[in-house]
Amino acid sequence: MMTAPSGADKACEECEAPCRTEMELRHDVLMDGELRLNCNIHVKGSTLEEKLRRQELELEELRALRRRYEAQKMELQRALLYQQLAHRPDSYCLTEALENEGDAYSLLKDTAKRILRGNMTLRNAMRVWVKQREGHSEASLRAE
């Protein structure tokens, strides 16, 4: 024996209806970063062209949203790199590389390589200078 739905049941159904509609129109972001629409829009009286136009508009909005999130993600990564680089020697050169537009990681990598090459050159020059000084001091000791 079925009973007539109460007022509370009707209210619950009315509250769940928008949630179901929202879930039907949900968009899934795939692992490869591409967006794919997983929605079924059933509007009475609308043609296929109208449905496709709506889906294209939604897709364009999602692409713009993805670009905005990617920009925010890059800003967050740059901020984290600034914090990590602040206490390192030669941090000025590294943070300057981060401030330039473009691929932050490749610029940072190139700058780090340049700093390492410069440091290696300085170490080698210092070794040569120390050996020359030792050679001069040995020669002066022999002369005395």
C-alpha positions as CSV (number, residue, x, y, z in Angstrom):
1,M,0.0,0.0,0.0
2,M,1.5,3.3,-1.1
3,T,0.9,6.4,0.8
4,A,0.7,9.9,-0.7
5,P,3.9,11.9,-0.5
6,S,4.0,14.2,2.4
7,G,5.0,17.9,2.2
8,A,8.5,17.1,3.5
9,D,9.0,14.5,0.7
10,K,7.9,17.0,-1.9
11,A,10.3,19.6,-0.5
12,C,13.2,17.1,-0.6
13,E,12.4,16.3,-4.2
14,E,12.4,20.0,-5.1
15,C,15.7,20.5,-3.3
16,E,17.3,17.4,-5.0
17,A,16.1,18.4,-8.5
18,P,18.7,21.2,-9.0
19,C,21.4,19.0,-7.6
20,R,20.6,16.3,-10.1
21,T,20.5,18.9,-12.9
22,E,23.9,20.3,-11.8
23,M,25.4,16.8,-11.6
24,E,24.1,16.0,-15.1
25,L,25.9,19.1,-16.5
26,R,29.1,18.4,-14.6
27,H,32.3,18.7,-16.6
28,D,35.2,16.3,-16.0
29,V,38.8,17.3,-16.4
30,L,40.8,14.4,-17.8
31,M,44.3,13.5,-16.8
32,D,45.8,14.7,-20.1
33,G,44.5,18.2,-19.4
34,E,41.9,18.2,-22.1
35,L,38.4,19.1,-21.3
36,R,35.6,16.9,-22.3
37,L,31.9,17.7,-21.8
38,N,29.9,15.0,-20.1
39,C,26.5,16.5,-20.2
40,N,23.2,15.6,-21.6
41,I,21.0,18.7,-22.2
42,H,17.4,17.9,-23.0
43,V,15.4,21.0,-23.6
44,K,12.1,20.7,-25.3
45,G,11.8,22.4,-28.6
46,S,15.5,23.1,-29.1
47,T,17.2,22.0,-32.2
48,L,20.5,20.2,-32.4
49,E,22.2,23.3,-33.6
50,E,21.1,25.2,-30.5
51,K,22.4,22.4,-28.3
52,L,25.7,22.4,-30.1
53,R,26.0,26.2,-29.9
54,R,25.3,26.0,-26.1
55,Q,27.9,23.3,-25.7
56,E,30.5,25.2,-27.7
57,L,29.9,28.3,-25.5
58,E,30.3,26.2,-22.4
59,L,33.4,24.6,-23.8
60,E,34.9,28.1,-24.6
61,E,34.1,29.2,-21.0
62,L,35.8,26.1,-19.6
63,R,38.9,26.8,-21.8
64,A,39.1,30.4,-20.5
65,L,38.7,29.0,-16.9
66,R,41.4,26.5,-17.5
67,R,43.8,29.2,-18.8
68,R,43.0,31.3,-15.7
69,Y,43.7,28.4,-13.4
70,E,47.0,27.6,-15.2
71,A,48.1,31.2,-14.8
72,Q,47.2,31.1,-11.1
73,K,49.1,27.8,-10.8
74,M,52.2,29.3,-12.4
75,E,52.0,32.3,-10.0
76,L,51.9,30.0,-7.0
77,Q,54.8,28.0,-8.3
78,R,56.8,31.2,-8.8
79,A,56.0,32.3,-5.3
80,L,57.2,29.0,-3.8
81,L,60.4,29.2,-5.8
82,Y,61.0,32.7,-4.6
83,Q,60.7,31.5,-1.0
84,Q,63.1,28.6,-1.6
85,L,65.7,30.7,-3.5
86,A,65.7,33.7,-1.1
87,H,68.3,32.1,1.3
88,R,70.7,30.7,-1.4
89,P,73.9,32.4,-2.6
90,D,73.4,34.0,-6.0
91,S,69.7,34.3,-5.3
92,Y,69.5,37.7,-7.0
93,C,70.3,36.1,-10.4
94,L,67.9,33.3,-9.8
95,T,65.0,35.5,-8.8
96,E,65.7,37.8,-11.7
97,A,65.3,34.8,-14.0
98,L,61.9,34.1,-12.4
99,E,60.7,37.6,-12.9
100,N,61.1,37.4,-16.7
101,E,58.1,36.3,-18.7
102,G,58.2,32.8,-20.3
103,D,59.0,29.4,-19.0
104,A,60.2,30.0,-15.5
105,Y,61.8,26.6,-15.1
106,S,63.9,26.7,-18.3
107,L,65.0,30.3,-17.5
108,L,65.9,29.2,-13.9
109,K,67.7,26.1,-15.2
110,D,69.8,28.2,-17.7
111,T,70.6,30.7,-15.0
112,A,71.6,28.0,-12.5
113,K,73.9,26.4,-15.1
114,R,75.5,29.8,-15.9
115,I,76.1,30.4,-12.1
116,L,77.6,26.9,-11.8
117,R,80.0,27.5,-14.7
118,G,81.0,30.8,-13.2
119,N,81.7,29.3,-9.8
120,M,83.7,26.5,-11.4
121,T,85.8,29.0,-13.3
122,L,86.4,31.0,-10.1
123,R,87.4,27.8,-8.2
124,N,89.8,26.8,-11.0
125,A,91.3,30.3,-11.2
126,M,91.8,30.2,-7.4
127,R,93.5,26.9,-7.6
128,V,95.9,28.1,-10.2
129,W,96.6,31.3,-8.2
130,V,97.2,29.3,-5.1
131,K,99.6,26.9,-7.0
132,Q,101.4,29.9,-8.4
133,R,101.8,31.5,-5.0
134,E,103.0,28.2,-3.6
135,G,105.5,28.0,-6.5
136,H,106.7,31.5,-5.8
137,S,107.1,30.9,-2.1
138,E,109.0,27.6,-2.7
139,A,111.3,29.4,-5.2
140,S,111.9,32.2,-2.8
141,L,112.7,29.7,0.0
142,R,115.2,27.9,-2.3
143,A,116.8,31.2,-3.3
144,E,117.4,32.1,0.4
